[in-house]
Amino acid sequence: MSANAPRLVIGGTGSGCGKTTITCALLQAFVEQGLDTAAFKCGPDYIDPMFHSRIIGARSRNLDAFLCGRQQVPGLLAHSAGQDISIMEGVMGYYDGLAGTSAENSTADIAVLTQSPTVLVVSARGMSLTLAALLKGFVDFGANTIQGVILNGISPAMTDYYANIIEKHTGLTVYGAMPQDTDCAVESRHLGLVTAGEIQDLKQKMQRLAQHAREGLNLTGLLALAHTAPDIHAALPEVPICGNGLRIAMARDEAFCFDYADSLEVLERMGAQLVPFSPLHDGHLPRNIDGMLLCGGYPELYAEQLSENTSMLAEIRQAIRHKLPTIAECGGFLLLHDRLDEMPMAGICGGEAQMGSRLGPFGYITLTAKKDCLLCRAGEQLTAHEFHYARSTQPGDSFHGQKPLRNRGWDCIHATDTLYAGYPHLHFAGNLSAAQRFLSACRSYHEEGQI
């Protein structure tokens, strides 16, 4: 498969330099021009893609070489690329990858893997010639596709001044500047930005950012740069059609909102039907279901409301005890404890979960099954990611988790023939056999009798 996919990577010198702001400004500006625009996020983040999705009116996708596998990333990009332009927001600093010591799976790595030109966002305040030295270091450090720069946090009137310095010493094109605008700021909380759905005036904020982009950035030049990207010669792998007729209940509401579009699409491509439901607002599970997905999110913010929804908790508890195949990741795992922050929950995994003030074990992790279970046979592995502040008295011990490139690991996850429940998040695009095993268990449940 060959796909013509004009595209740009919006990288950054580090977290907080303005990648998300610039990405959202560009997406909004191009959408307002009537361009067919797609959005992607490098790495495992859930929240930034929510903002992208609200702007473009379609799901933003994640490009993650660790979770999905290097061979999958170009195909995932080609599968969902926009006809006119795709904007790919970077993660952390441009070269920050596995374990913080490797460029593997960094923004630079994804840019090279997909042959996508990069525009680097840099906070220019407080620097002049030093900015050229900084950028030259980025260009010379390692393999990259850096072609240009966007200056953040300064007046567009200063663009020519900085352009003369930067272009003379680095050869990079300066595509303009974006001013600091506190009216467009988005609040943060313990897992990052607040979600897009919580911001009442999001559309107005994004329109304001687009206006700044039109006034301060060379949008025509950026679009031309995107069109220099070569065609992508890749496709998604074929998957077995093993889910026809299966209905999978999928938690989706304010408390459970962390999922990967391409991961869910794997199940759909295998033939399964995903049936959304709300553990917050619905009194009952969907009828005639064959499996259940309890994704991550912010259940701790809604613990009292979840606890008061006793009919839903009772049905989740009954369904799992009656062997409904279930995957519960992070926030979904918290729901299955006896208590979350002193509030009664579904009581499947036992123990108590309490929110803390510091991150628990976080980052990429390779999971090795210690026994045959829902998603794996003993000894088989899954790629996953953790990021949570909650502490559990019963984290499980059915898998051993190992940090890549580090001599650090721990046991985790409750797993049986019909349950996977633990902190690590999975992506089925990189764990196709696990998706197939999950649907096989759902098929067995379907044939034996649904709830």
URNORZI-V411866 format. One record per residue. N is the residue number from 1. RES is the residue in one small letter. PSI is psi in degrees with one decimal (999 if undefined). D_CENTER is the distance of its C-alpha to the mean C-alpha in whole Angstrom. Layout:
N:RES:PSI:D_CENTER
N:RES:PSI:D_CENTER
//
This chain:
1:m:135.4:25
2:s:128.9:25
3:a:129.1:23
4:n:116.5:24
5:a:85.3:21
6:p:132.6:22
7:r:155.0:19
8:l:141.6:18
9:v:128.7:16
10:i:96.6:16
11:g:177.4:16
12:g:158.5:17
13:t:-18.0:20
14:g:171.6:18
15:s:139.8:16
16:g:2.2:17
17:c:-13.3:19
18:g:16.7:18
19:k:-47.5:15
20:t:-41.6:13
21:t:-48.5:17
22:i:-42.4:18
23:t:-47.3:15
24:c:-38.9:16
25:a:-43.7:19
26:l:-44.8:19
27:l:-47.8:17
28:q:-42.2:20
29:a:-42.9:23
30:f:-36.9:22
31:v:-42.4:22
32:e:-20.8:25
33:q:-4.2:27
34:g:16.0:26
35:l:145.0:24
36:d:105.7:22
37:t:133.2:18
38:a:157.8:15
39:a:144.7:12
40:f:156.2:9
41:k:125.1:7
42:c:133.2:8
43:g:-171.2:6
44:p:4.5:4
45:d:141.7:3
46:y:-31.4:4
47:i:-45.2:7
48:d:-43.5:7
49:p:-25.5:6
50:m:-39.3:9
51:f:-46.0:11
52:h:-47.2:11
53:s:-39.8:12
54:r:-33.0:15
55:i:-48.5:16
56:i:-11.6:16
57:g:21.6:17
58:a:163.5:15
59:r:130.7:11
60:s:149.1:9
61:r:154.8:7
62:n:138.1:5
63:l:106.6:8
64:d:111.1:9
65:a:-26.1:12
66:f:-50.2:12
67:l:-39.2:10
68:c:-17.9:11
69:g:137.3:15
70:r:-37.5:16
71:q:-18.9:18
72:q:-27.3:16
73:v:-49.9:14
74:p:-37.8:16
75:g:-40.1:17
76:l:-39.8:13
77:l:-47.9:14
78:a:-36.1:18
79:h:-36.0:17
80:s:11.1:15
81:a:147.8:17
82:g:149.6:19
83:q:-34.0:22
84:d:-39.5:23
85:i:146.2:20
86:s:131.6:16
87:i:125.5:15
88:m:104.4:12
89:e:134.1:11
90:g:-178.1:11
91:v:136.3:10
92:m:-147.3:13
93:g:158.1:16
94:y:-38.9:17
95:y:4.2:18
96:d:114.6:16
97:g:-143.4:15
98:l:131.0:16
99:a:7.6:18
100:g:2.2:19
101:t:-4.1:21
102:s:147.4:20
103:a:-3.7:19
104:e:131.4:17
105:n:13.9:14
106:s:174.0:14
107:t:-42.5:14
108:a:-41.9:17
109:d:-45.4:17
110:i:-38.7:14
111:a:-43.8:17
112:v:-43.2:20
113:l:-35.8:18
114:t:2.9:18
115:q:49.8:21
116:s:126.3:19
117:p:142.0:21
118:t:137.1:20
119:v:123.8:21
120:l:127.2:21
121:v:131.1:20
122:v:137.0:23
123:s:114.5:24
124:a:-4.4:28
125:r:135.7:30
126:g:9.2:33
127:m:155.4:33
128:s:-94.8:35
129:l:-31.6:36
130:t:-30.1:34
131:l:-38.7:31
132:a:-39.0:32
133:a:-42.9:32
134:l:-48.5:29
135:l:-35.7:28
136:k:-35.2:30
137:g:-41.0:29
138:f:-42.5:25
139:v:-37.8:27
140:d:-9.2:29
141:f:-46.7:27
142:g:-173.4:25
143:a:130.5:24
144:n:171.9:22
145:t:27.9:23
146:i:123.6:23
147:q:-23.1:25
148:g:-179.4:25
149:v:143.0:25
150:i:128.3:24
151:l:127.3:26
152:n:142.8:24
153:g:14.7:26
154:i:165.4:29
155:s:136.5:32
156:p:-21.9:32
157:a:-18.8:35
158:m:1.5:35
159:t:-49.2:33
160:d:-39.6:36
161:y:-49.7:37
162:y:-35.6:34
163:a:-41.0:34
164:n:-40.6:37
165:i:-49.4:36
166:i:-46.3:33
167:e:-31.9:34
168:k:-41.1:37
169:h:-16.6:36
170:t:-21.9:33
171:g:0.0:33
172:l:146.6:30
173:t:131.9:30
174:v:119.7:29
175:y:15.9:27
176:g:-172.0:28
177:a:151.4:27
178:m:130.6:26
179:p:158.6:27
180:q:130.6:26
181:d:100.8:26
182:t:-21.1:26
183:d:-17.5:26
184:c:3.6:22
185:a:148.1:21
186:v:133.4:18
187:e:157.8:19
188:s:161.6:17
189:r:-165.5:17
190:h:-26.7:16
191:l:10.7:12
192:g:-147.7:12
193:l:153.5:13
194:v:156.4:14
195:t:157.2:13
196:a:-35.8:14
197:g:-14.5:16
198:e:-5.7:18
199:i:112.0:19
200:q:-37.9:23
201:d:33.3:23
202:l:-44.6:20
203:k:-42.3:22
204:q:-39.7:24
205:k:-44.9:22
206:m:-37.8:20
207:q:-35.9:24
208:r:-41.9:25
209:l:-40.8:23
210:a:-37.0:23
211:q:-42.2:27
212:h:-39.7:27
213:a:-43.1:25
214:r:-35.4:28
215:e:-29.8:30
216:g:-14.0:29
217:l:151.6:27
218:n:82.4:28
219:l:-35.9:26
220:t:-41.5:29
221:g:-39.0:29
222:l:-40.1:25
223:l:-39.6:25
224:a:-39.9:28
225:l:-41.6:26
226:a:-34.5:23
227:h:-4.9:26
228:t:-11.2:27
229:a:135.8:24
230:p:162.0:25
231:d:150.6:25
232:i:121.9:22
233:h:79.7:24
234:a:158.7:22
235:a:161.1:21
236:l:145.4:19
237:p:152.1:21
238:e:147.2:23
239:v:152.6:22
240:p:140.3:25
241:i:91.5:26
242:c:5.7:26
243:g:8.9:25
244:n:129.8:27
245:g:-3.8:29
246:l:136.8:26
247:r:121.2:24
248:i:115.9:21
249:a:131.3:21
250:m:114.6:17
251:a:129.5:17
252:r:111.3:15
253:d:-163.0:17
254:e:-32.2:16
255:a:-26.7:16
256:f:92.4:14
257:c:8.0:11
258:f:98.6:8
259:d:159.7:7
260:y:123.9:6
261:a:-44.5:9
262:d:-28.0:10
263:s:-46.4:10
264:l:-35.4:12
265:e:-27.6:14
266:v:-46.4:16
267:l:-39.2:17
268:e:-40.4:19
269:r:-28.3:20
270:m:-3.2:22
271:g:-7.1:23
272:a:152.5:22
273:q:125.1:22
274:l:128.0:19
275:v:101.9:21
276:p:145.9:19
277:f:163.7:21
278:s:111.9:21
279:p:-20.1:22
280:l:-48.5:23
281:h:-24.7:25
282:d:145.3:26
283:g:-15.9:29
284:h:155.4:29
285:l:155.6:26
286:p:152.1:26
287:r:154.3:30
288:n:50.6:30
289:i:153.6:27
290:d:-6.4:26
291:g:170.7:23
292:m:138.4:20
293:l:120.5:17
294:l:98.5:16
295:c:179.5:12
296:g:-179.5:11
297:g:-136.5:12
298:y:55.4:15
299:p:-26.5:18
300:e:-26.4:20
301:l:-16.6:20
302:y:24.6:22
303:a:-42.9:24
304:e:-43.2:27
305:q:-41.2:26
306:l:-42.5:25
307:s:-34.4:28
308:e:-15.4:30
309:n:67.5:29
310:t:-32.4:31
311:s:-39.4:31
312:m:-45.8:28
313:l:-40.8:27
314:a:-40.2:31
315:e:-37.8:29
316:i:-45.9:26
317:r:-46.9:28
318:q:-42.5:31
319:a:-45.2:29
320:i:-39.7:27
321:r:-23.5:31
322:h:19.9:32
323:k:27.3:29
324:l:120.7:27
325:p:126.1:24
326:t:134.4:21
327:i:123.3:18
328:a:111.4:17
329:e:128.1:14
330:c:-98.7:14
331:g:-38.8:15
332:g:-37.3:16
333:f:-41.6:18
334:l:-36.5:20
335:l:-25.9:21
336:l:1.9:23
337:h:169.2:25
338:d:-41.5:28
339:r:145.0:27
340:l:116.6:25
341:d:48.1:26
342:e:-0.7:29
343:m:131.3:29
344:p:137.7:29
345:m:-152.9:27
346:a:-22.0:27
347:g:36.5:28
348:i:-46.3:27
349:c:-6.8:26
350:g:-179.3:29
351:g:179.0:28
352:e:146.6:27
353:a:135.3:24
354:q:136.3:24
355:m:138.1:22
356:g:178.6:23
357:s:-5.0:23
358:r:152.0:21
359:l:139.6:18
360:g:-164.6:19
361:p:129.9:18
362:f:161.6:14
363:g:-171.1:13
364:y:150.4:13
365:i:140.7:15
366:t:124.4:18
367:l:128.5:19
368:t:122.6:23
369:a:132.1:24
370:k:-9.8:27
371:k:164.9:29
372:d:137.8:28
373:c:-169.3:26
374:l:-45.6:24
375:l:-16.8:21
376:c:159.8:23
377:r:160.2:27
378:a:131.4:28
379:g:-17.4:27
380:e:158.8:24
381:q:153.1:21
382:l:146.0:17
383:t:139.4:14
384:a:177.6:12
385:h:139.6:10
386:e:144.8:12
387:f:102.6:12
388:h:153.8:14
389:y:-12.5:18
390:a:147.2:19
391:r:136.9:22
392:s:139.0:24
393:t:-9.7:27
394:q:71.2:26
395:p:-10.9:23
396:g:166.3:25
397:d:26.6:26
398:s:-17.6:25
399:f:156.9:23
400:h:126.5:23
401:g:136.0:20
402:q:128.5:21
403:k:135.2:19
404:p:139.6:19
405:l:13.3:22
406:r:147.2:23
407:n:64.5:26
408:r:131.6:24
409:g:170.3:23
410:w:159.5:24
411:d:149.2:24
412:c:168.8:22
413:i:131.9:21
414:h:122.4:24
415:a:135.6:24
416:t:-169.9:27
417:d:-20.0:28
418:t:8.9:26
419:l:135.3:23
420:y:117.4:20
421:a:116.3:19
422:g:176.9:18
423:y:-39.5:15
424:p:136.2:13
425:h:141.1:10
426:l:160.6:11
427:h:115.2:10
428:f:-21.1:13
429:a:-28.5:13
430:g:0.8:14
431:n:57.1:16
432:l:-36.7:18
433:s:-32.7:21
434:a:-40.2:19
435:a:-41.7:18
436:q:-41.3:22
437:r:-39.2:23
438:f:-47.4:22
439:l:-30.0:23
440:s:-40.4:26
441:a:-38.3:27
442:c:-37.2:26
443:r:-44.9:29
444:s:-42.1:31
445:y:-42.2:30
446:h:-42.5:31
447:e:-22.8:34
448:e:-17.6:35
449:g:126.4:35
450:q:170.2:32
451:i:999:32
//
